[in-house]
């Protein structure tokens, strides 16, 4: 589909609009209010839980809703129901994020495979050091963006491919957006910690096949948790 063509709203966008109307027009929820749990709201809106999650993610990205770990989803305290908020640009934003992650899924697992085989001892130590730094940031609840950038960039550089630097800015964009969105998805942070350890385990042992599989799972986990996997993409994730 051409990005320049106007298209109908997706079901998730329609659902986001309905929730927004419940807040802005119906007054069903106000700033600070908790919205119904996932099962109840999905039933009320007659949509699947997957569609509802994507709609909530859209509204969270637009600073309407806030997901509080272990407590539920709330209308943000600083959201003003009278504000004009258009959701027409949300789909393109989500598609851009999805596209970034799909590109990562295409080449980063193979980059990990080459890095496991080609990294010098110094490069391997840098990869592991940056990985540990990212883990420490996660444990402390600190911003891990720079550490994540360094970790993935070090893996890409260790492929010793002359064109890999052309792709590093794209990796950075995807990482920046993933870290920002992950604040709304605690499971993404938990998966990142576990997946990093697995990836580092295989890289340290120069197990190329294991490193490739670990990197692929790392990206897939993030896409699944943030509902970035297109329903029609043909992949089946367990």
C-alpha positions as CSV (number, residue, x, y, z in Angstrom):
1,X,0.0,0.0,0.0
2,X,1.4,3.4,-0.9
3,X,2.0,5.6,2.1
4,X,0.7,8.5,0.0
5,X,-2.8,7.0,-0.4
6,X,-5.5,7.7,2.1
7,X,-6.7,4.5,3.6
8,X,-9.4,3.3,6.0
9,X,-8.7,3.2,9.7
10,X,-7.5,-0.2,11.0
11,X,-9.6,-1.9,13.6
12,X,-7.1,-0.9,16.3
13,X,-7.3,2.7,15.2
14,X,-11.1,2.6,15.3
15,X,-10.9,1.1,18.8
16,X,-8.5,3.8,19.9
17,X,-11.0,6.4,18.6
18,X,-13.8,4.7,20.6
19,X,-11.8,4.7,23.8
20,X,-10.8,8.4,23.2
21,X,-14.5,9.2,22.7
22,X,-15.4,7.5,25.9
23,X,-12.9,9.9,27.6
24,X,-13.5,13.1,25.7
25,X,-17.2,12.9,24.8
26,X,-18.9,10.4,27.0
27,X,-17.0,11.4,30.1
28,X,-16.8,7.7,31.1
29,X,-13.2,8.2,32.4
30,X,-11.4,11.3,33.5
31,X,-7.7,12.1,34.2
32,X,-6.3,9.6,36.8
33,X,-9.2,7.1,36.3
34,X,-8.5,3.5,35.7
35,X,-10.0,2.0,32.6
36,X,-11.6,-1.5,32.7
37,X,-9.4,-4.5,32.6
38,X,-8.4,-6.0,29.3
39,X,-10.9,-8.8,29.2
40,X,-13.9,-6.5,30.2
41,X,-13.0,-3.7,27.9
42,X,-12.3,-6.0,24.9
43,X,-15.8,-7.6,25.5
44,X,-17.4,-4.2,25.9
45,X,-15.9,-3.0,22.6
46,X,-16.4,-6.4,20.8
47,X,-12.7,-6.6,19.8
48,X,-9.9,-9.1,20.4
49,X,-7.5,-8.5,23.2
50,X,-4.7,-8.1,20.6
51,X,-6.6,-5.3,18.9
52,X,-7.3,-3.7,22.3
53,X,-3.6,-3.8,23.3
54,X,-2.6,-2.1,20.1
55,X,-5.3,0.6,20.6
56,X,-4.1,1.2,24.1
57,X,-0.5,1.4,22.9
58,X,-1.6,4.0,20.4
59,X,-3.2,6.1,23.1
60,X,-0.2,5.6,25.4
61,X,2.1,6.8,22.7
62,X,-0.1,10.0,22.4
63,X,0.1,10.6,26.1
64,X,-3.6,9.8,26.7
65,X,-3.2,6.6,28.7
66,X,-0.6,5.3,31.1
67,X,0.2,1.7,31.8
68,X,1.2,1.1,35.4
69,X,2.9,-2.1,36.1
70,X,0.8,-4.4,38.3
71,X,-2.0,-1.8,38.6
72,X,-3.6,-1.5,35.2
73,X,-4.1,1.2,32.6
74,X,-5.1,4.8,33.6
75,X,-6.0,8.0,31.9
76,X,-3.0,10.2,32.4
77,X,-3.3,12.8,35.1
78,X,-2.1,15.5,32.8
79,X,-4.4,14.7,29.9
80,X,-7.1,17.3,29.3
81,X,-10.3,15.8,27.8
82,X,-11.1,19.0,26.0
83,X,-7.8,18.9,24.0
84,X,-8.2,18.2,20.3
85,X,-6.4,15.0,19.5
86,X,-6.2,13.5,16.1
87,X,-5.3,9.8,15.7
88,X,-5.0,9.9,11.9
89,X,-1.2,10.0,12.1
90,X,-0.9,7.1,14.5
91,X,-1.0,4.3,11.9
92,X,2.0,5.7,9.9
93,X,3.9,6.1,13.2
94,X,3.2,2.5,14.1
95,X,4.1,1.3,10.6
96,X,7.4,3.1,10.8
97,X,8.3,1.4,14.1
98,X,7.2,-1.9,12.7
99,X,9.2,-1.4,9.6
100,X,12.3,-0.6,11.6
101,X,11.9,-3.8,13.7
102,X,11.3,-5.9,10.6
103,X,14.5,-4.7,9.0
104,X,16.3,-5.5,12.3
105,X,14.8,-9.0,12.2
106,X,16.0,-9.4,8.6
107,X,19.7,-8.6,9.2
108,X,20.6,-8.4,13.0
109,X,20.3,-12.2,13.6
110,X,22.8,-12.8,10.8
111,X,25.0,-10.0,12.1
112,X,25.2,-11.8,15.4
113,X,26.1,-15.0,13.5
114,X,29.0,-13.2,11.8
115,X,30.1,-11.4,14.9
116,X,30.4,-14.6,16.8
117,X,32.7,-15.9,14.1
118,X,34.7,-12.8,13.2
119,X,35.0,-10.6,16.4
120,X,38.4,-10.0,17.7
121,X,39.0,-10.7,21.4
122,X,38.9,-6.9,22.0
123,X,35.7,-6.5,20.0
124,X,34.1,-9.4,21.9
125,X,35.0,-7.9,25.2
126,X,33.5,-4.6,24.2
127,X,30.3,-6.4,23.2
128,X,30.1,-8.1,26.6
129,X,31.0,-4.9,28.5
130,X,28.2,-2.9,26.8
131,X,25.8,-5.8,27.3
132,X,26.6,-5.8,31.1
133,X,26.1,-2.1,31.2
134,X,22.7,-2.3,29.6
135,X,21.7,-5.0,32.1
136,X,22.9,-2.8,35.0
137,X,20.8,0.1,33.7
138,X,17.8,-2.2,33.6
139,X,18.3,-3.4,37.1
140,X,18.6,0.1,38.4
141,X,15.6,1.4,36.4
142,X,17.8,3.9,34.6
143,X,17.7,5.0,30.9
144,X,19.5,2.3,29.0
145,X,19.3,3.9,25.5
146,X,23.0,4.6,25.1
147,X,24.1,1.3,26.5
148,X,21.7,-0.5,24.2
149,X,23.0,1.5,21.2
150,X,26.6,0.6,22.1
151,X,25.8,-3.1,22.6
152,X,24.0,-3.5,19.2
153,X,26.4,-1.3,17.4
154,X,29.4,-3.3,18.7
155,X,27.8,-6.5,17.5
156,X,27.2,-5.0,14.0
157,X,30.8,-3.6,13.8
158,X,32.2,-7.0,14.7
159,X,30.8,-8.5,11.5
160,X,33.7,-6.7,9.7
161,X,31.3,-6.0,6.8
162,X,32.2,-2.8,4.9
163,X,28.6,-1.7,4.6
164,X,27.3,-2.3,8.1
165,X,27.9,1.3,9.2
166,X,25.1,2.3,6.8
167,X,22.6,0.4,8.9
168,X,23.7,1.5,12.3
169,X,21.6,4.7,12.3
170,X,18.6,2.6,11.6
171,X,19.4,0.3,14.6
172,X,19.7,3.4,16.7
173,X,16.3,4.7,15.7
174,X,14.7,1.3,16.4
175,X,16.4,1.1,19.8
176,X,15.4,4.6,20.8
177,X,11.8,4.0,20.0
178,X,11.8,0.6,21.7
179,X,13.3,2.0,24.9
180,X,10.7,4.8,24.9
181,X,7.8,2.4,24.3
182,X,9.0,-0.2,26.7
183,X,8.1,2.0,29.7
184,X,4.5,1.1,28.8
185,X,5.3,-2.6,28.4
186,X,7.1,-4.0,31.5
187,X,7.4,-7.4,29.9
188,X,9.6,-5.9,27.2
189,X,12.1,-4.9,29.8
190,X,12.1,-8.3,31.4
191,X,12.5,-10.0,28.0
192,X,15.4,-7.7,27.2
193,X,17.3,-8.7,30.3
194,X,16.8,-12.4,29.7
195,X,17.5,-12.2,26.0
196,X,20.6,-10.1,26.4
197,X,22.0,-12.8,28.8
198,X,21.3,-15.5,26.3
199,X,22.8,-13.6,23.4
200,X,25.9,-12.8,25.4
201,X,26.2,-16.4,26.5
202,X,26.4,-17.6,22.9
203,X,28.6,-14.7,21.7
204,X,31.1,-15.3,24.5
205,X,31.4,-19.0,23.4
206,X,31.5,-18.0,19.7
207,X,28.5,-20.1,19.0
208,X,27.3,-18.5,15.8
209,X,24.1,-20.5,15.5
210,X,23.1,-19.9,19.1
211,X,23.9,-16.1,18.7
212,X,21.7,-15.9,15.6
213,X,18.8,-17.6,17.3
214,X,19.1,-15.5,20.4
215,X,19.1,-12.3,18.5
216,X,16.1,-13.3,16.5
217,X,14.2,-14.2,19.6
218,X,15.2,-10.9,21.2
219,X,13.7,-8.9,18.4
220,X,10.6,-11.1,18.1
221,X,9.9,-10.9,21.8
222,X,10.0,-7.1,21.6
223,X,7.7,-7.0,18.5
224,X,5.2,-9.4,20.1
225,X,5.0,-7.6,23.4
226,X,4.5,-4.2,21.7
227,X,2.1,-5.8,19.1
228,X,4.3,-4.9,16.2
229,X,4.0,-8.2,14.5
230,X,1.6,-7.8,11.6
231,X,-1.2,-10.3,11.8
232,X,-0.8,-11.2,8.1
233,X,2.9,-11.6,8.1
234,X,2.8,-15.3,8.0
235,X,5.0,-15.9,11.0
236,X,3.8,-18.0,13.9
237,X,5.3,-17.1,17.2
238,X,4.8,-19.3,20.2
